[in-house]
Amino acid sequence: MTDGSTQGAVPTETEQGAVPAEVGDVLAEREFTVTRADLIRYAGASGDFNPLHWSDRIAKDAELPSVISHGMLTMALAARVLTDWAGDPGAVVEYGARFARPVVVPDDAYGVVVTASAAVRGVRDDGLLEVELTVRAGEQKVLTQARAVVRPRAA
């Protein structure tokens, strides 16, 4: 996948060695380009060879406009925004989402851009951050109820 630039607020350090975060802070935002080649690689890694992810004919028979991305790939891209921000995949304590719309991947050299952003929706008494993820393909929101609990990034 081709990664875009990471954008978002860059908070300052606290004396305790963790980056502070407040409700409403955008921790990170990132763009990912997903192509048909990415779907092939993901299918090989995951073992999910469902033809909806590679066959236009099967996708159209299922009344989809074209081949769609694996839902778990879309979730993984959103989670990557958090793990890259935290600097540690183990910092994501909880994560869940619902699939709202499929990510249609065109058969061209450009693919589709998936944008994921993470914003703080709460800070727990133990310091863990409750995070809301917004994930879109173009203007379409593709995940709903995308939420995570994350340990704050170390300074």
N, C-alpha and C positions, 0 to 999 in steps of 0.2 A: 504494500500500500504506500502511496505517496503521502507523506505527512506535510501538512501546512505548518505555518508558524504557530507556536504556542503563544496565546495572548491572555491577558487577564491581569487582575490586580496582583502586585507583588508586595505583600505586607512586610513590615519590619520585624526584627527578632524581639523576643521578650527576654527578660533576665533568666527565666527558667529554661531557656534553650529551645523553645518551640515557637513557631511562627504564629502570631495571634490571628484569630479570625472572629468576625462578628456576623450576626444574622444579616443577610443581604450581600455579603462579600462574594464576588465572583472569584473562585479559586483558580480556575483555568478554563480556557476555551481552545478547541482545536478542530481543525478540518482534516478529514481523511478522504482520500480518493479510493473508491472500490471499483475494480475492474473485473471482467470475466476471468482473467488470469488469477486474480486474488481468490475468486470463488473456487477455482480448481485446486489451488494450494490449500485452502481451508478444508475442502472436502477430503483431500488426502490426509490432512493432519487430524481431522475429527472423525473420519469414517462415515460422514453423512453424504452419501452419494444420491440423495433424492433428486430425481430428474428436474424438479422445479428449479433447481439451482444451476442447471446447465442446458436444458432442452427448451428451446422456444416453442416447439410443437406441444410439448406436455404442459408448459405454462399457459399457452393459449387455450388448450383443452380444459384447463382448470379455471378459465375465465380471468386469467391474469394478463396484463398487457405484454409481459415479457418475463424473462428469467429474473428471479428474485434472490437477494442475498440471504444467507443463513441467518436466522434470528439471533442465534448465539454469537455469530460474528459481530452483528450490530451491538449486542450487549457488551461484548469484549472491547470494542472500540471505545464505548462510553466509559467502561471501567479503566481503560488505559489513561484517560484524562486524569482520573484520580490517582492511579499508581505513579504516573509521571510527576504529578504535582507533589505527592507525598514522598517520592523518592524510594518507596518500598512497597512492593505488592502486598506484603503482610499487613500494611496499614489499613487496608479495607477490611473492616470487621464484619459488616453485613452489606449485602447488595441484592436488589431485586428490581424487576421491571415487568411491565406488560407490553406485549406487542400491539401497537395501534394500527399500523399500516406496514405493508411490505416495502422493502427497499428494492425498487426496480433497477436492474443493472443493464444498461444498454450494451449492445454488441458493437462497440467502437473502441477507439484508442483512448478515450477520455474517461469512461466510466461514469460514476455518480459521486458527488461530494456529500459526505455525511459529516455534519457539524455537531459536536458535543460540547456542552458547557456545564460546569458544576458550580452551584451557588450554595452558600451556607443557609440552611433554614432553621438551625437551632444549635445551641452549644449545651451539652449535657453537663451535669455537676461534676462528672469524672473527667471532663475536658474533651471527650469525644465529640466530633462534629457530625451533625445530621445534615446531609447534603441532598439537594434536589438536582437531578440531571435533566437537561433539556437536550433531546437528540432529534435532529431533523435531517431529512434528505431533501434538498432544495427547500421549499417553504413548508413541506409536509412534516408534521411531528410524527415520528415513527415509533417512539416508545412513550408510554404513559406510566405514571406512578413509578418513575425511575428514581429510586432513592437508595442512599447508602449511609453507612456509619463509618467514619474514617478517623484514625488517630491523626492529630495535627502533625504537620511536617516539622521535623527537627531543624533547628537553625544550622 
